[in-house]
Amino acid sequence: MSGKPTPIDLVPYSEMLSDSREFLRVWAKEGGPVTCFINPVPVGGDPMGFGIALVDCIRHGAKTWARATGISEAEALERIWEGVDAERANPTDIATDYPGKDGLI
């Protein structure tokens, strides 16, 4: 596996995304931490908007896992929620600031 981030090709979706603004990029290291770059501006001043967006992402993720693995969407969604609940109960990572950046991590 390459050490460089592999971007998701969004070119096929450019028309759908034409009036959209990116607010989240996420990378995961095998056995390591997840790195998130967050721009809160596109989802608004209230952090609740970020929560709503994350739940939308979770539901889209369940559809994707179901298609990719052959499990049902309901089963994928249940496993995702189990992961969310487990991480909320016992965090495996602590959010840190990246020195020199302006609040986007």
Sequence and secondary structure as in RCSB ss.txt:
>XXXX:A:sequence
MSGKPTPIDLVPYSEMLSDSREFLRVWAKEGGPVTCFINPVPVGGDPMGFGIALVDCIRHGAKTWARATGISEAE
ALERIWEGVDAERANPTDIATDYPGKDGLI
>XXXX:A:secstr
  SS      GGGHHHHTT    EEEEE TTS EEEEE  GGG SSHHHHHHHHHHHHHHHHHHHHHHH   HHH
HHHHHHHHHHHHHHS S      TT  S  
